[in-house]
Amino acid sequence: MPVTTEKRAKGSSEDRLFVPVDKNKAELNVLVRPSVGFWKDAWQRLLKNKLAVSGLVVIIALTIMAIIGPMLTPYSYSDQTLSNQNMGPSREHWFGTDNLGRDMFTRTWYGARISLFIGFAAALIEFFVGVIYGGVSGYKGGRTDNVMMRIIDILYGLPYLLVVILLMVIMGPGLFTIIVALTLTGWIGMARIVRGQVLQLKTNEYVLASKVLGADTSRIIRKHLLPNTMGPVIVSMTLTVPGAIFAEAFLSFLGLGVSAPVASWGSMANDALGVLNTGYWWRLFFPAFFISLTMLAFNVFGDGLRDALDPKLRR
């Protein structure tokens, strides 16, 4: 059957559109877009969030000043010079002095050491306890999960301030007692987050494949489940630190914190409360300012980190 002119023209146009490619293996292996890993992509998205980066810069600056700040002046945090009582900020005393003539600049940055140490220590302890407890509870499920969750409910129902006061009476006031008091029930939130993540992840195919290949429970939790829960866990840690710092300041403000002459931001605010109406504004301003600045920096950094680690926002 002879091919018509219309069909011949149509066939020639299709031949021009569908031309076989050159099967060059070197060209086939070239990627149009370079592969970007999850953590690298999260870091790049975090850097685009100017507010979160600003919070990270403030956190790093506060940490550095907590280390080197007390070394920048010739005064010690406990040196008392009664002739220099309640002096305002000056070239000699940058943040002024308190009612015992102690340099407020030195005490402020020494207090930053105590407050930041308590915040980071509480976050790390809550991380390890909460991740292990929540991971085991979520993976085991069933009766084990039910019993472990009832224990959490009991601990959650304990009055926080009553527990702290009892610990202070039994163990005595001090830095170690504050950390124990903050972490005694503080890991509950972390455990619940990890448990919820593990309950979702343990039904995935790669977990079933690991079971079939003979992997034990500890290896499955350590190698497969926990790494996939690190996003929410890291965000929770960044929000735990300011909470612990504020809790320490609150306890020190009530007189349940570190003992004198050791300084923390909360104890300095407590000392300044009695002279608030006398015009010595610097005694309350500097510790309160750095407590607020630290909490704001951690919160904006945690919000930015949460957005950066959210897989739904990944392009």
Secondary structure, 3 states (H helix, E strand, C coil): CCCCHHHHHHHHHHHHHCCCCCCCHHHHCCCCCCCCCHHHHHHHHHHHCHHHHHHHHHHHHHHHHHHHHHHHCCCCCCCCCHHHCCCCCCCCCCCCECCCCCEHHHHHHHHHHHHHHHHHHHHHHHHHHHHHHHHHHHHHCHHHHHHHHHHHHHHHCCCHHHHHHHHHHHHCCCHHHHHHHHHHCCCHHHHHHHHHHHHHHCCCHHHHHHHHCCCCHHHHHHHHHHHHHHHHHHHHHHHHHHHHHHHHHHHHHCCCCCCCCCCCHHHHHHHHHCCHHHCCCHHHHHHHHHHHHHHHHHHHHHHHHHHHHCHHHCC
